[in-house]
Amino acid sequence: MRIQCTLWLFISVVLLIGAAIAPAAQKIKILIITGGHDFEREQFFAMFSSMADIEFTSVEHPAANDIYATSAAAYDALVYYDMNQEISEEQKKAFLSVVEKGKGLVFLHHSLASYQTWDDYMQIQGGRYNENPQDAAKKSTYKHDVELNVYILDREHPVTQGVSDFKIYDEVYGNFNVLPGVHPLLKTDHPESGEIIGWAHEYGAAKIVYLQSGHDHHAYENENYRALVRQAIQWVAAR
């Protein structure tokens, strides 16, 4: 009996020590890419600081496009909050290589207007905000400071799980492209917005999410929006 108790005590101690020295769950490492559009920096980055399982670094254009050939492999996912137009042919090739190998990408808000003349980018992102199209009728629109309803279209998708329909005070875009091959996740009935305002899809081996919301602190501090951003990062990073 004494031997049995001693054995159980020994096992308990070993388990306790093992739990104490076990490494913490590894955080998802993301690179946030900005530049080309003003934003509320402190409030925006505070949103990511609130995500306990995510560790972020940021880089701004024009330096951002150099990372595809240098340090992109160090990150689990790339998050875009930029509105950039300048990119060299070599940088395009490096970007395409990173995506085709499976780097997860999350695009937020005004990143939909980046690289207006680069069609591969529209295919990767799954849509485009058209700033100056040849056909004026295809020009996209925007409106600040509106309250809109956000409806969840696929409640089983990892990006939207646990999120119910909600309201958000934000900026809306109208008359933008959404490619037919994407998987719609969110929609709105606001009359000055395009209907589909969030989607997921894949390009090469990469998982990709676009969320139209995210203009300022009203969105950054909305718990439903934060949940969507966090779960989008988790999904594209395969966590």
C-alpha positions as a Markdown table, in Angstrom:
| # | Residue | x | y | z |
|---|---|---|---|---|
| 1 | Met | 0.0 | 0.0 | 0.0 |
| 2 | Arg | 2.9 | 2.4 | 1.0 |
| 3 | Ile | 4.7 | 1.6 | -2.3 |
| 4 | Gln | 1.5 | 2.3 | -4.3 |
| 5 | Cys | 1.0 | 5.7 | -2.6 |
| 6 | Thr | 4.6 | 6.6 | -3.2 |
| 7 | Leu | 4.3 | 5.7 | -6.9 |
| 8 | Trp | 1.2 | 7.8 | -7.3 |
| 9 | Leu | 2.9 | 10.7 | -5.5 |
| 10 | Phe | 5.9 | 10.4 | -7.9 |
| 11 | Ile | 3.6 | 10.4 | -10.9 |
| 12 | Ser | 1.7 | 13.5 | -9.7 |
| 13 | Val | 5.0 | 15.4 | -9.1 |
| 14 | Val | 6.2 | 14.5 | -12.6 |
| 15 | Leu | 2.9 | 15.6 | -14.2 |
| 16 | Leu | 3.1 | 18.9 | -12.3 |
| 17 | Ile | 6.7 | 19.6 | -13.3 |
| 18 | Gly | 5.8 | 18.7 | -16.9 |
| 19 | Ala | 2.9 | 21.2 | -16.9 |
| 20 | Ala | 5.1 | 23.9 | -15.4 |
| 21 | Ile | 7.9 | 23.6 | -18.0 |
| 22 | Ala | 5.6 | 22.9 | -21.0 |
| 23 | Pro | 6.0 | 25.7 | -23.6 |
| 24 | Ala | 3.1 | 28.1 | -24.1 |
| 25 | Ala | 1.1 | 27.7 | -27.3 |
| 26 | Gln | 3.0 | 29.4 | -30.1 |
| 27 | Lys | 1.5 | 32.7 | -31.2 |
| 28 | Ile | 0.5 | 33.3 | -34.8 |
| 29 | Lys | 3.1 | 35.7 | -36.2 |
| 30 | Ile | 1.7 | 38.2 | -38.7 |
| 31 | Leu | 3.1 | 41.1 | -40.7 |
| 32 | Ile | 0.7 | 44.1 | -41.1 |
| 33 | Ile | 1.3 | 46.0 | -44.3 |
| 34 | Thr | 0.2 | 49.7 | -44.4 |
| 35 | Gly | 0.9 | 52.8 | -46.4 |
| 36 | Gly | -0.9 | 54.9 | -49.0 |
| 37 | His | -3.9 | 55.8 | -46.8 |
| 38 | Asp | -4.2 | 57.6 | -43.5 |
| 39 | Phe | -5.7 | 55.8 | -40.5 |
| 40 | Glu | -5.9 | 56.0 | -36.7 |
| 41 | Arg | -2.7 | 54.2 | -36.0 |
| 42 | Glu | -2.9 | 53.9 | -32.2 |
| 43 | Gln | -6.5 | 52.5 | -32.2 |
| 44 | Phe | -5.8 | 50.2 | -35.2 |
| 45 | Phe | -2.8 | 48.5 | -33.7 |
| 46 | Ala | -4.5 | 48.3 | -30.3 |
| 47 | Met | -7.0 | 46.0 | -32.0 |
| 48 | Phe | -4.2 | 43.5 | -32.7 |
| 49 | Ser | -2.6 | 44.0 | -29.3 |
| 50 | Ser | -5.9 | 42.8 | -27.8 |
| 51 | Met | -5.5 | 39.4 | -29.6 |
| 52 | Ala | -3.6 | 37.2 | -27.1 |
| 53 | Asp | -2.7 | 34.5 | -29.6 |
| 54 | Ile | -1.3 | 36.9 | -32.2 |
| 55 | Glu | 2.1 | 38.6 | -32.4 |
| 56 | Phe | 2.4 | 41.3 | -35.0 |
| 57 | Thr | 5.0 | 43.4 | -36.8 |
| 58 | Ser | 4.2 | 46.2 | -39.2 |
| 59 | Val | 5.9 | 47.5 | -42.3 |
| 60 | Glu | 4.9 | 50.5 | -44.4 |
| 61 | His | 5.2 | 51.2 | -48.1 |
| 62 | Pro | 7.5 | 51.7 | -50.0 |
| 63 | Ala | 9.6 | 49.2 | -48.0 |
| 64 | Ala | 6.7 | 46.7 | -47.7 |
| 65 | Asn | 7.0 | 45.2 | -51.2 |
| 66 | Asp | 10.6 | 44.2 | -50.5 |
| 67 | Ile | 9.6 | 41.7 | -47.9 |
| 68 | Tyr | 8.4 | 39.1 | -50.4 |
| 69 | Ala | 11.9 | 38.3 | -51.5 |
| 70 | Thr | 13.4 | 38.6 | -48.0 |
| 71 | Ser | 11.4 | 38.0 | -44.8 |
| 72 | Ala | 7.8 | 36.9 | -45.8 |
| 73 | Ala | 8.7 | 33.3 | -44.9 |
| 74 | Ala | 9.1 | 34.3 | -41.2 |
| 75 | Tyr | 5.4 | 35.1 | -40.8 |
| 76 | Asp | 2.3 | 32.8 | -40.6 |
| 77 | Ala | 0.1 | 35.4 | -42.4 |
| 78 | Leu | 0.2 | 38.8 | -44.0 |
| 79 | Val | -2.4 | 41.4 | -43.2 |
| 80 | Tyr | -3.0 | 44.2 | -45.6 |
| 81 | Tyr | -4.3 | 47.6 | -44.6 |
| 82 | Asp | -2.6 | 49.5 | -47.4 |
| 83 | Met | -3.7 | 51.4 | -50.5 |
| 84 | Asn | -0.6 | 51.2 | -52.7 |
| 85 | Gln | -0.1 | 51.4 | -56.4 |
| 86 | Glu | 3.7 | 51.2 | -57.0 |
| 87 | Ile | 5.3 | 47.8 | -57.4 |
| 88 | Ser | 8.1 | 46.6 | -59.6 |
| 89 | Glu | 7.9 | 43.5 | -61.9 |
| 90 | Glu | 10.4 | 41.8 | -59.7 |
| 91 | Gln | 8.3 | 42.5 | -56.6 |
| 92 | Lys | 5.3 | 41.2 | -58.4 |
| 93 | Lys | 7.1 | 37.9 | -59.2 |
| 94 | Ala | 8.2 | 37.6 | -55.6 |
| 95 | Phe | 4.7 | 38.3 | -54.3 |
| 96 | Leu | 3.1 | 35.7 | -56.6 |
| 97 | Ser | 5.7 | 33.1 | -55.5 |
| 98 | Val | 4.9 | 33.7 | -51.8 |
| 99 | Val | 1.2 | 33.4 | -52.5 |
| 100 | Glu | 1.4 | 30.3 | -54.7 |
| 101 | Lys | 3.5 | 28.6 | -51.9 |
| 102 | Gly | 0.6 | 29.0 | -49.5 |
| 103 | Lys | 1.2 | 32.2 | -47.5 |
| 104 | Gly | -2.1 | 33.2 | -45.9 |
| 105 | Leu | -3.4 | 36.7 | -46.6 |
| 106 | Val | -6.0 | 38.9 | -44.9 |
| 107 | Phe | -7.1 | 42.1 | -46.8 |
| 108 | Leu | -8.9 | 44.8 | -44.9 |
| 109 | His | -11.0 | 47.8 | -46.0 |
| 110 | His | -9.1 | 50.2 | -48.3 |
| 111 | Ser | -6.6 | 47.5 | -49.5 |
| 112 | Leu | -9.4 | 46.7 | -52.0 |
| 113 | Ala | -8.1 | 49.8 | -54.0 |
| 114 | Ser | -4.5 | 48.7 | -54.2 |
| 115 | Tyr | -2.7 | 48.0 | -57.6 |
| 116 | Gln | -5.5 | 49.3 | -59.9 |
| 117 | Thr | -3.7 | 48.1 | -63.0 |
| 118 | Trp | -2.5 | 44.7 | -61.8 |
| 119 | Asp | -5.1 | 42.1 | -62.7 |
| 120 | Asp | -3.3 | 39.2 | -60.9 |
| 121 | Tyr | -3.7 | 41.2 | -57.6 |
| 122 | Met | -7.5 | 41.4 | -58.2 |
| 123 | Gln | -7.6 | 37.6 | -58.8 |
| 124 | Ile | -5.7 | 37.0 | -55.5 |
| 125 | Gln | -7.7 | 39.4 | -53.5 |
| 126 | Gly | -11.0 | 38.3 | -55.0 |
| 127 | Gly | -12.3 | 41.8 | -56.0 |
| 128 | Arg | -11.4 | 45.4 | -56.7 |
| 129 | Tyr | -12.4 | 49.0 | -55.8 |
| 130 | Asn | -12.3 | 50.8 | -59.1 |
| 131 | Glu | -10.9 | 54.3 | -58.7 |
| 132 | Asn | -10.6 | 55.6 | -62.3 |
| 133 | Pro | -12.0 | 53.0 | -64.7 |
| 134 | Gln | -12.2 | 53.9 | -68.4 |
| 135 | Asp | -16.0 | 53.4 | -68.2 |
| 136 | Ala | -17.2 | 56.0 | -65.7 |
| 137 | Ala | -20.3 | 53.9 | -64.9 |
| 138 | Lys | -17.9 | 51.3 | -63.3 |
| 139 | Lys | -16.3 | 53.8 | -60.9 |
| 140 | Ser | -16.6 | 52.7 | -57.3 |
| 141 | Thr | -18.1 | 54.9 | -54.6 |
| 142 | Tyr | -17.7 | 55.4 | -50.8 |
| 143 | Lys | -19.6 | 57.0 | -48.0 |
| 144 | His | -18.2 | 57.8 | -44.5 |
| 145 | Asp | -20.0 | 57.6 | -41.2 |
| 146 | Val | -22.9 | 55.3 | -41.7 |
| 147 | Glu | -24.5 | 52.6 | -39.6 |
| 148 | Leu | -25.0 | 49.3 | -41.5 |
| 149 | Asn | -26.3 | 45.9 | -40.8 |
| 150 | Val | -23.9 | 43.0 | -41.3 |
| 151 | Tyr | -25.4 | 39.6 | -42.0 |
| 152 | Ile | -23.5 | 36.3 | -41.7 |
| 153 | Leu | -24.0 | 34.3 | -44.8 |
| 154 | Asp | -22.0 | 31.1 | -43.7 |
| 155 | Arg | -22.2 | 30.5 | -40.0 |
| 156 | Glu | -20.2 | 27.3 | -40.3 |
| 157 | His | -17.1 | 28.9 | -41.8 |
| 158 | Pro | -14.1 | 29.2 | -39.4 |
| 159 | Val | -13.9 | 33.0 | -40.0 |
| 160 | Thr | -17.5 | 33.6 | -38.9 |
| 161 | Gln | -18.1 | 30.9 | -36.3 |
| 162 | Gly | -19.6 | 32.3 | -33.1 |
| 163 | Val | -20.4 | 35.7 | -34.7 |
| 164 | Ser | -24.0 | 36.7 | -35.1 |
| 165 | Asp | -25.6 | 39.4 | -37.3 |
| 166 | Phe | -24.5 | 42.8 | -36.0 |
| 167 | Lys | -24.5 | 46.5 | -36.7 |
| 168 | Ile | -21.4 | 48.6 | -37.3 |
| 169 | Tyr | -20.7 | 52.3 | -37.7 |
| 170 | Asp | -18.2 | 52.5 | -40.6 |
| 171 | Glu | -17.5 | 53.5 | -44.2 |
| 172 | Val | -19.2 | 51.7 | -47.1 |
| 173 | Tyr | -18.1 | 51.1 | -50.7 |
| 174 | Gly | -20.4 | 50.8 | -53.6 |
| 175 | Asn | -20.1 | 49.5 | -57.2 |
| 176 | Phe | -16.9 | 47.5 | -56.6 |
| 177 | Asn | -16.0 | 44.1 | -58.2 |
| 178 | Val | -16.5 | 40.8 | -56.4 |
| 179 | Leu | -15.2 | 37.9 | -58.4 |
| 180 | Pro | -17.7 | 35.1 | -59.0 |
| 181 | Gly | -15.3 | 32.4 | -57.6 |
| 182 | Val | -15.1 | 33.7 | -54.0 |
| 183 | His | -17.1 | 32.2 | -51.1 |
| 184 | Pro | -19.3 | 35.0 | -49.6 |
| 185 | Leu | -19.2 | 35.3 | -45.8 |
| 186 | Leu | -20.9 | 38.7 | -45.1 |
| 187 | Lys | -23.4 | 40.9 | -46.7 |
| 188 | Thr | -25.3 | 44.1 | -46.0 |
| 189 | Asp | -28.5 | 45.8 | -47.1 |
| 190 | His | -27.2 | 49.3 | -46.9 |
| 191 | Pro | -28.3 | 51.1 | -50.1 |
| 192 | Glu | -24.9 | 52.7 | -50.7 |
| 193 | Ser | -22.8 | 49.6 | -50.2 |
| 194 | Gly | -22.1 | 46.6 | -52.4 |
| 195 | Glu | -24.1 | 43.6 | -51.1 |
| 196 | Ile | -21.2 | 41.2 | -50.4 |
| 197 | Ile | -18.8 | 42.8 | -47.9 |
| 198 | Gly | -16.7 | 39.8 | -46.9 |
| 199 | Trp | -15.5 | 36.7 | -48.5 |
| 200 | Ala | -13.0 | 33.8 | -48.4 |
| 201 | His | -11.2 | 32.0 | -51.2 |
| 202 | Glu | -8.0 | 30.3 | -52.2 |
| 203 | Tyr | -5.3 | 31.2 | -54.7 |
| 204 | Gly | -2.7 | 28.5 | -55.4 |
| 205 | Ala | -2.0 | 27.0 | -52.0 |
| 206 | Ala | -2.9 | 30.3 | -50.1 |
| 207 | Lys | -6.1 | 30.9 | -48.1 |
| 208 | Ile | -7.4 | 34.5 | -48.5 |
| 209 | Val | -10.0 | 36.6 | -46.7 |
| 210 | Tyr | -11.3 | 40.1 | -47.5 |
| 211 | Leu | -13.3 | 42.2 | -45.0 |
| 212 | Gln | -14.7 | 45.5 | -46.3 |
| 213 | Ser | -15.2 | 47.0 | -42.9 |
| 214 | Gly | -12.5 | 48.8 | -40.9 |
| 215 | His | -12.3 | 52.5 | -41.6 |
| 216 | Asp | -11.6 | 53.8 | -38.1 |
| 217 | His | -11.9 | 53.2 | -34.3 |
| 218 | His | -15.7 | 52.6 | -34.5 |
| 219 | Ala | -14.8 | 49.4 | -36.4 |
| 220 | Tyr | -11.6 | 48.6 | -34.6 |
| 221 | Glu | -13.4 | 48.6 | -31.3 |
| 222 | Asn | -16.4 | 46.7 | -32.5 |
| 223 | Glu | -16.1 | 43.2 | -30.8 |
| 224 | Asn | -17.8 | 41.4 | -33.8 |
| 225 | Tyr | -15.3 | 43.0 | -36.2 |
| 226 | Arg | -12.4 | 42.1 | -34.0 |
| 227 | Ala | -13.6 | 38.5 | -33.8 |
| 228 | Leu | -13.8 | 38.4 | -37.6 |
| 229 | Val | -10.3 | 39.8 | -38.1 |
| 230 | Arg | -8.9 | 37.4 | -35.5 |
| 231 | Gln | -10.6 | 34.3 | -36.9 |
| 232 | Ala | -9.6 | 35.4 | -40.5 |
| 233 | Ile | -6.0 | 35.4 | -39.4 |
| 234 | Gln | -6.3 | 32.0 | -37.7 |
| 235 | Trp | -8.0 | 30.5 | -40.7 |
| 236 | Val | -5.5 | 31.7 | -43.3 |
| 237 | Ala | -2.6 | 30.8 | -41.0 |
| 238 | Ala | -4.1 | 27.3 | -40.7 |
| 239 | Arg | -4.5 | 27.5 | -36.9 |
